[in-house]
Amino acid sequence: MDVFGHYSRYYDLLYRDKDYVGEAAYVAKNIREHFPNVKTILELGCGTGAHAEHLARLGFNVHGIDLSDEMLTCAKARKSSLPECIADALSFSKGDVRNVRTGKTYDVVVSLFHVMSYQTSNADLEDAFVTASLHLKPGGLFLFDYWYGPAVLTQRPEVRVKRIQDDKIKVTRIAESETLVNENSVNVNYTIFIEDKESGKVGQLKETHRMRYLFMPELNFLLAKNGFNIIVSKQWMNDFDLTDTSWNGFVVASK
Ligand SMILES: C[S@@+](CC[C@H](N)C(=O)[O-])C[C@H]1O[C@@H](n2cnc3c(N)ncnc32)[C@H](O)[C@@H]1O
């Protein structure tokens, strides 16, 4: 089972405090500023479909792609729990962002919550950009967030502990990271303890997520090479310029 196979079971619980509604609104605002009449969106790395749901609520038709069967099962369950008018605007299928081809083109491609930073080699990243480009109509937009290199190297990843619970389980997740400076990457090593509240039994999972941090010159180069022009480059979720303290970068590129 791939790393997200285990992860998806606890994913929505771990990220239930993540502001998917606000993030979808931010993405929609950035789309409409540059391309007012967008209807169709392809989402690369849709996970459990939370952004897709809220983008659909904002009037877009969204097709989500993910590599993980477990994530897609959650996304499809989400879809079936939604009112028909929202569910009808959503579809999901399995695919690898590096080589998936849906046979359709879209107004916009989005890839959110660091999916591009999961593409750690030059070839993987470029293949994902090719996928985005091939699925866009001329003039279409590609929006994504990513780990911004200057901030990662200035701040350095710290040990982080996250505790969260619902009525059935208690989850404690410890993230310990090692920075691979010669690979522009960080191995985020998660140890996850899941306690069943009724029996008191505790299970443990270990996962390593390798994340690549990116710098503007390489993004400019790789995007331009694949037919994109960066029209917005700023901090994720605000309109400030990138600095060595802004870990999350955000790009809007046009084809
Ligand atoms: C941190 S999660 C983000 C999920 C979702 N975008 C969100 O915001 O909740 C990263 C997602 O990227 C997917 N992913 C990573 N590499 C992928 C690849 N090469 N092809 C397809 N999906 C990929 C994982 O399966 C996972 O669902």
The ligand as a Tripos MOL2 file, in Angstrom:
@<TRIPOS>MOLECULE
LIG
   27    29     1     0     0
SMALL
NO_CHARGES

@<TRIPOS>ATOM
      1 C1         -1.1740   16.3320    1.0450 C.3       1 LIG1
      2 S1         -2.2930   15.4340    0.0430 S.3       1 LIG1
      3 C2         -3.3100   16.7460   -0.6280 C.3       1 LIG1
      4 C3         -4.6450   16.2460   -1.0520 C.3       1 LIG1
      5 C4         -5.6560   17.3230   -1.4340 C.3       1 LIG1
      6 N1         -5.1780   18.1380   -2.5340 N.3       1 LIG1
      7 C5         -5.9890   18.2080   -0.2440 C.2       1 LIG1
      8 O1         -5.7290   19.4050   -0.2870 O.co2     1 LIG1
      9 O2         -6.5250   17.6900    0.7470 O.co2     1 LIG1
     10 C6         -1.3180   14.9810   -1.3620 C.3       1 LIG1
     11 C7         -2.1270   14.1770   -2.3550 C.3       1 LIG1
     12 O3         -1.3750   14.0680   -3.5530 O.3       1 LIG1
     13 C8         -1.5540   12.7560   -4.0620 C.3       1 LIG1
     14 N2         -0.4100   12.4920   -4.9270 N.ar      1 LIG1
     15 C9          0.9070   12.6280   -4.6340 C.ar      1 LIG1
     16 N3          1.6570   12.2980   -5.7050 N.ar      1 LIG1
     17 C10         0.7750   11.9590   -6.6910 C.ar      1 LIG1
     18 C11         0.9300   11.5340   -8.0210 C.ar      1 LIG1
     19 N4          2.1480   11.3760   -8.5630 N.pl3     1 LIG1
     20 N5         -0.1770   11.2890   -8.7570 N.ar      1 LIG1
     21 C12        -1.4270   11.4370   -8.2150 C.ar      1 LIG1
     22 N6         -1.6200   11.8380   -6.9420 N.ar      1 LIG1
     23 C13        -0.5420   12.0850   -6.1910 C.ar      1 LIG1
     24 C14        -1.6460   11.8740   -2.8330 C.3       1 LIG1
     25 O4         -2.2350   10.6210   -3.0980 O.3       1 LIG1
     26 C15        -2.4520   12.7580   -1.8980 C.3       1 LIG1
     27 O5         -3.8360   12.5250   -2.0410 O.3       1 LIG1
@<TRIPOS>BOND
     1     1     2 1
     2     2     3 1
     3     2    10 1
     4     3     4 1
     5     4     5 1
     6     5     6 1
     7     5     7 1
     8     7     8 2
     9     7     9 1
    10    10    11 1
    11    11    12 1
    12    11    26 1
    13    12    13 1
    14    13    14 1
    15    13    24 1
    16    14    15 ar
    17    14    23 ar
    18    15    16 ar
    19    16    17 ar
    20    17    18 ar
    21    17    23 ar
    22    18    19 1
    23    18    20 ar
    24    20    21 ar
    25    21    22 ar
    26    22    23 ar
    27    24    25 1
    28    24    26 1
    29    26    27 1
@<TRIPOS>SUBSTRUCTURE
     1 LIG1         1 GROUP 0 **** ****
